[in-house]
Amino acid sequence: MKMNKFKIILSTFLMLVSVLLACNKFLDKSPIGTLSPNVIYNKNGVEGLLIGAYALLDGEGGNNSGWGSAASNWVYGSVCADDAYKGSTPSDQGDIVPLEEWNANSTNPYPAQKWALCYDGVQRANEVLRVIPLASDLTDPTQIAELTGEARFLRGFYHMELKKVFGNVPFISDTIVATTKPESVANVDGSGNYVNIWPQIEDDLKFAVNNIALTQTEVGRVNKWAAMAFLAKAYMFQGKYSDAKGLLDDIIQNGTTSRGVKYKLTDNYYDNFNPATQNNSETVFAAQMSVNDGSGTAQNDGNGVANGNYGDALNFPYNAGPGACCGFFNPSQSLANTFKTDANGLPLIDAYQSGNAVNAHTNPYAGTLDPRIDMVMGRPGVPYLDWGAVPADDSWIRSDQGPNGRFVPKKNVYSKSQQGNLSSTESQFWAAIQLTANRVNLIRYADVLLWAAECEEQIGDPEKARAYVNQVRERAAKSDYWIKNAAGTANADNYKIGDYPAGSFDNKAEGLKKIQFERRLELAMEGHRFFDLVRWGTAQTELNAYAAYEKSIKNCYIFFETRQFTETTELYPIPQAQIDALNANGNTNLKQNPGY
């Protein structure tokens, strides 16, 4: 499982002159060959290029992609927060360890993969925009606006990913080509101050909202409502609650999926993670995945070509059950404890780390739990989909070099009954059964409701905020969908979840804490947690408390004694190879983030 190391070059300086690996995730099209004018400068060519830009939404297939560029952001959003441990052994994918310990440097190859993948996506979107005016048979203004809108949405999406992870990044427009001077793609202005690319991201997403269709014939294509949700997300990250609120209100009242289905929460929480029931009424936008389509036999060294959610291929239980390996991405003890509830079924927001720990080896917590715990993680003695109960002896935990928690990931795993159909049977990959059709939710409707709750608590009606949060909790409270015991005759644990009572959001500070905690519960292990903490300004407080707790219980081999989260680590380091390449002329065109 050793990741190949490559020299990283800013992808926007690479002309797309060879293969665009346009997979068949949502359009039944053949891959494109070379960028010959006879092939590309027409409507079909534009569509093919656009598929190539969509193809990188899964986080794989670009220059130097890998687990560090996974669509789920499981490393940056969850492992580097308080959701999960790296798992496995310290040396396997050891480059994650300094990220998890908040002391990574600018030569770490994981952020370099994310950088390269996202700028590859930007370049592919820009190539669509450059070719549209040259397509001789593309004359319908509505169609031109649609294709331009989708390309600009993708460009905005990839830039927003870069902004979330690295902060101080350059915006690459379609006017940037291989001959462009380095200073034209700088992340600093003439005075050496970092540039702010949020306005350009907003412009791309606004254009998409105004020009993309309400429905699409292909489920994986962005529609107007999804573009609107991403624009709202951009506003949320900037604290522009008034701007976000108007969009979110519209989405809640009128929004539909790309198939025209009205947005609503699914009855069964787990339908959002079951590859057989995804692309449902809760799917605002997802990275599409597929298996047994030929992509798994097109590669034999594990460099991310396969279409079957390669980015999460490490994140399976170890030694048995649904995985061939690898024991990464173990949910943390801290996360398990967040699911404790009080006598009214409400979370113990200020005391969840107090007292006995959930599933501790000795004196385990015996109180009530939010039922979502067993849809987020596999726990000892609790049925794991249809694979049987997670062994109580921790044999699914890869712990040969010290403790590694007691929990295994679940949201990215398929059922035993789906093996061979929704998991790969193509044998070139070293762990083919861990390539799956499980899509990655980039925004789901629960996310929209909780953003709306946040906006209401900040600038609107606290009772409306409470209603949105309770709507999310009431879905989780549908006992027909709770995990049953092995016999299927009773609930697997002592579940209890309740609504917040009237007036409980009247205090703004307390209301925001409740909303933020609900996001942790609802979106656990989905790669959002780190970025939420940073945008709320609570990352240092929350993550240093997490490190102190984990140090006290010694539940994981990661060296929590050395961990200290600082303002520096709110952003990841810009890859040093990029800085060296763009500053080779002696000027500071790409400036490293503060503290690195």
N, C-alpha and C positions, 0 to 999 in steps of 0.2 A: 504494500500500500504506500510505497514511497512516491511522493509527487515529483514529477519531472520539473526541473527548474529551467526557465527560459529567460533570455534577455528581454526586458520590457521596453517597448518603444511606443511612444504616444501614437495611438492608432489613427488619430485624425490626420497624421502625416503619411499614412499608407493609402495609396489609391486602391480601390477595390477592382483589381484587374484579373482576379482569378475566380475561385469558386465561392459562391454564396451558398452555404449549406442550409437551404430553405427546406426545413422538414415539413412533414405533412400533418402537423398538429391540428390545424383547423381548416386548411384548404387542400383539396385533392389535386395538387399541382406537382409537376416534376421539378427537381432541383435545376437551378440555373447553371449554365456553363460559364463562359467568359463574357466580359462587358464589351462585346462587339456591337457597334452601332446598328447593324442589321437585325440583331436579336433584341437589343435593349430599348431602342428609341421608338417604342410603340406601346400601346396600352397593355399588352401582355407582359412586356418587359418591365413596365412600371409596377404592375401587380406582383411580378416575381421578385423584384427588388424589395417591395414592401413586405412580402412574406419573409424575406431574409432579415428585415429589421424586427419583425415580430418574433422570429425564431430565437432571438437572444433573450427574450423575456424569461426563459427558463434558467438563465444564468450560465448556460453552457454553449460551447461551439464557436466562440470567438477566439481571438488571439490570446493564448495563455490562460484560458479559463480552467476552472477546477472547483474544488470544494470551497475555496475562498470566494468564489463568485456565485454561490448558490442563490437561487431566487428567493429562498426562504430567509436569507440573512441569519441562519441559525447561529453562526459564530458571533457576528457583530451585534445582533439584536437580542440574543438570548444567553449564550455562554458568557459573553462579556458583561452581562447584567446579572441578575439574581435568579433567573429562571432555571439555569442548567449548568452542570459541570461539563467540561470537555469530554470526560469519560475515557475509555480505552486505557492505554498506558502512557506515561509521560513522554516516551520517545516516539510513539506512533503519532504522526502528524504533530510533531513537537513544536512546530511553528505557531500552533494555537495557544500553547502554554503562556508565552509572554503577553499575548493579547488578553487572555483570561486573567492574568495577574496585573494588567494595566501598566505594563512596562515594555511594550513592544517598541522597536526602533524602525527607522525608515527603510531598512533593507528587508523587513519581513515580507516573505512572498505572498502571504494571504491577502493583505490589502492591495498588493500589486495586481493580483488576479481580478479583484473587484474593479479597480481602476480601469484595467485594460478591457474587461468585458463591457463596462458601461460606455466607454468611449468608442468601442467597436459598434455598439448599438447606436450611438449618436452619429457615427460616420455612415452607417447603413441608412439611417433616416435621412441624413443630408443628401445621400446619393439619390434617393427617391425624389427629393425636392429639386435636385439639379437636373434630373432626367425628365421630369414632367413637362417642362416647356419645350423639350426637344422631341416629344412623342408625336409623330405626324398624324396619327389617327385618334388622338385624344383631344377632342374639340368641345365636348359637352361641358359647359361651365359648372353644372352641378356635380358631375363626376370628378372634374378637376379639383373642385373645392373639397369633396369627400376624401380623395386620395391625399391631397395636401394636408387636410385636417388630421388624418390618421398618422401621417408621417410626422407632423409637428407634435401630435400627442406623444408619440414614441420618443421623439427627441426631448420633449419636456420631462417624460418619465425617467429616462436614463440620466438626465442632468439632475433631477430631484434625488435619485438614488445617490449620485456622487455628492450632492450637497449635504444630504443626511450623514453620510459616512465621513467625508473629508472636510466639509465646511467650505474652505477657501479654494474653490476650483474655477477654472476658466470655462466660459460658455463658448461652445464651438458652433458657429452658424454654417449654413450651406455655402457661404462665400469663402470659407477656409478650405484650401486645397493643398496639395503636396508642396507647392512652391511658395506658400505663404511664409512670411518671415516670423520667427519665433515670438517677437514682441506682439504680434497680432493675436496670439493665444495666451497672453499672460494672465496670471491671477492677481496682478497688482496694477495700479494706475501709475501715472508718471511720477507721483510722489512716493511710491513704494507702499501705498495703502492697499489692503486687500479689496478686490472688487466684489460687489454683491450681485449675484446672478439671479436672485429671486424674481426681479422684474422680467427678465427674459423667459424664465420658466413660466411665469404667469401669462405672458403674451402667447406662448405656444399653446398652453392649455385653454386660454380664452378663445383662440382661433379654433381649436378643436371643438369646444362646446358649441360655437356658432356655426360650424360647418359639417359636423359629422351627423349621420342619420340617427334617428331614434332607435331603429332596429337594424339588425344585420342578418344576412343569410348564414354566416358562419359564426358559431357560438363564441369562438375565441377572439373575435374582432371587437375592438372598442366601440361603444356607442356613445351618444351624446351624454347620457346620464353617468356613465363611468368616467368620461372626461370631466364632467362637472364635479364628481366625487374627488378626483385627484386635484382639481383646482381648489376645492374646499380643504383638502389635506395640506396643500401649499400654504393656504391662509392660516390653518391651525398651527403650522410650524413657525409662523411669524407672529402669532398672537393676534391676528386680524380677525377677531371673533365676529364682528359685525358683518364683514364680507363673507365669512364662512357660513354664518347662520342663515343668510338668505338662500344660499345654494342648498344647504342641508334641509331647510324647510321644504324647498321645491322637490328635492329628491324623495323625501319622506312622503310627501303628498302625491307625487305624480310619477316617480321614477320607475323604470322597468328594466329588466335584463335585456341583453342584445336580442333575445328571442321575443321580446314584448311582454314578458310575464311581470306582473306587478311585484316590486320588491316587498318581501316580508321575511321574517325569521322562519326558518324551517321548524316543524314541530319537534323533530329529533335533532338535537345539537350535533350529533355525530355525523349526520348526513353531509356536513360540510367537509368531512375528512375521509369519507368513504368514496373510493374512486368510482363506484357504481352509481352514486347518487349526487355527485358534484354537478356543477353548472346548473344549480337549482335557483329557486326564488331568492336566495340570500347572496348569490354570487354577483357582486358588482363588477369585479374584474379578477381573472385568475390566469396564471401561467399554465398553459395547456401542456399535458404530457401524454405520451403514447408508448406502447410496447409492441413487440412482435411485428414491427413495420420495416425491418431491414436495417434499422440504424444500429442495433446492437451487434450485428455482424460486420458492420462497416468499420469498426475500430477494434483494436485488440490490446491496447495498452492503458485503457482507463483515463483518457484525456478529455472526457466530457463530450464526446460526439453523440452518444446515445440520447434518444428522446425521452427516456423513461426516468425522469427526475433523478438524474445522476448526482445532482447537488446534495441530496439527502441519502445517498447510497450507504454512507457509513453509519447511519443513525437507526440501527436495528438492534434488538436484543442479541447478546453474545451467546454463542455456544449451542443454541437450540431454538425451538420455536420458529418464527417466520424468517429468521435471518441465517445466512451462512457465517456471518460475523457482524458487526465489528465492535459493538459496545460503546459507541460514541453518544454524546448528547443526552446524558442521564439527567432527568429532572432533579433539581436540588432539593435538599431537605427543607430549605426556606420556602420554596414554592409549595411543597406538599403541605406545610403548616398553614399557608394562607387559606386553605380550604376548610379550616376549622370554623364551626359556627356556634352561636350562643343559643340560649333557650328559645329564641324567636326565629332561629334559622338565619341570623344576620352574621356577617363576617366579624372576626375579632381584630379590627383594623389596628388598634393600638396595642394588642396583646397576643398576636398570633404566634410570636416566637417564645412566649412565656410557657412554662409548664412542660408537660411531656410532649415529645415529638411524635408526629404521625409515623407509625410503623417502625419506631425505634426498636432496637434489638432487646432492650430492657425497659420496662415500665412504659410501654407505648401509650400514646394518647387513646382514650376510650370514649371520647365525647362524639358529638354529631359533626357531620361533614357535608359540605356542599357537594352534590352528586357529580358535578363536573370533574372532580378530581380523577374519577376512574374513566373519564373519556379523554383526559389530558395525558395520563401516565399509566403505565402498568405497575401495580403494587403487589407485594407478596400475598399470595392466597386469594387474589381477586381475579376472576376470569378476564383473559386478555383476548377480546373479540371471540373467535371460535377456536382459538389455539389451546384452550385449557387455562387453568389458573397459573399465574406467575409463580414459579417455585419459591417456597419459603426459605430454601437454603441459599438463595442469592446466586444460583448457578447461571442465571441469565445476565449477571453483572460481571464485566471483565475487571477483575480486581486482583490480579496476580502481583501487582506492585503496590498494594496498599488499599485502603477503603475507597470505594467509588460510589457511595450512596446505595439506596435500596430500590431505585425506581428506573424504569426504562421508558423511552419515548413511545408514543402511540399514534399521534395525529398523522404521521407520514406512512403508516404501515397498513397493509391490506389484510383481509381475512383469509383464513386457510382455504375456504371454499372458492376464493378468487384466484388462488395460485395457478399460474400457467395461462390464465386468461387476462387478468389485470396486473400480472407480474410477468417479467420477461422469461422466455424460453430460449432466447438467443445466447449461445454459449461462449461467445468470444470474450465477454467481460468476465473478470475473475470472480464476481459475485452476481451473476446474472439475475438470480431470484430477488435481488435487492434493487433492481431497476423496475419501477412501477408506473402505472398510469395515474397515480395519485397526484392531482393538480395542486399547485401552490396558490392559496388565496392571497391576492395582493390587497384587495379591499373586499370585505363582505359587509352585509347590511348591519350586522351588530356593531361594526366599527362606526358606521354612519350614525347610528342611534346614540352611541356613547360620545362621539364628537358633538352631536346636537345637544346632548345633556350638558356637556362642558360649556358650550356657548350659552345655553340658557342660564347656567349657574353664574357665568361670568357677567353677562349683560342683559339677561332676560328674566324669565319666570322660574324661580326655584322649584315650584310645584310641577312645572312641565319637565324640568330636569329629572325630578324624582320619578315621574311617569315613564320617561325613557329608560332609566336604569331599571325600574321594576319590570318593564316590558322584556328586557333581556333576562332578568332573573326568573320571570314567570315561565319563560320557555324552558329554562333549566329545571323548573319545578314540576314538569310534566312527568309524573312517576311511571307512566307506561314505557318511557324510554330510559329509565335508570338501569344501570348494570345489575343483572340478576346473579344470584349465587350459582354455584356449579350445577345444582339440580334444576335451576330455573324456576324455583318456587318462591323465592323471597329476594329482597334487595341484598346486594352484595355487602353492604355495610350500613351503618347507622346514619342514613342520609336525612338531612333537614335543611331546607332553604326557604326563606320567607321574604316578603316585601318590606321595603322601608315604609314606615308609617307617615301619615300626613305631618308636615312641619319639620321633618328630619333634615331637610335641605335648606332651612331658613337661614342658618348661619353659613355664609359663603365659604369660609375657610374649611369648615367641616364638610359641607356639601361637596367641595372639590376633592377632598380626601376620599370621600365615598365613591365618587365617579372614577378617580384614578385607581382605586383599589379594585373596582369592578372591571376596569380594563385589564388589570393584571389577571384576574380570575378568568374572564371570558376569552382573552386573547393569549393565554399562556402558551409558551413554546411555539409561537407563530412569528418570532423575529421582530416584534415591535417594542419590547420592554425597554431596552437601552435608549432608543430614540425618544420614547415617551418621557423617560426620566430627564433626559437632557433638555427637551423643549419645555418641561415644567420647571426646570431649575432646581430639581431635587436630587439629581444624580449623586452628588457628593455625599449628602446626608444618608440617602437610602443605601447606597452601595458600600459605604464604609461601615454602616450598621450591619449589613449582610456579611461583610468580611469578618467582623468581630464575632458575629453569631457562629458562623461556620468554623472559625478558629476555636471557639469554645467547645464545640461538639466533636471536632476532628472526624468529620464524616467523609472526607475526601482527601486523596493524597495531594491535591493541589496545595501549594504552600501558602496558606492564608496568612501566615505570620508576616509575610513580606508585603502584603497587599495594602495599598493606599490609593484611593481614587482621588484625583486632583482635577483642577480645571483643565489642565493640559489634556487629560485622557478623555475629555468629552468629545474630542475629534480624534480620528485615526491619522497616523502620519502619512503624508503624501509620499509615494514611492520615490526613493532616492534616484533610481535610474531615470525617472521622468525629469527630475530637477536637473540632473547632470546633462541630459540631452537638450533640454530647452535653455539651459544657461551656458551652453558650450561657447557662445559668442562673447562671453565675458559680462553679459548683462544679467540682472536678476529678473527673469521673465516669469519663472515659477518659484514662488517663495514658500518655504516650508511653514507648516502650522506652528504657532508659538509653543515653545517648550521642548521641541524635538531637535 
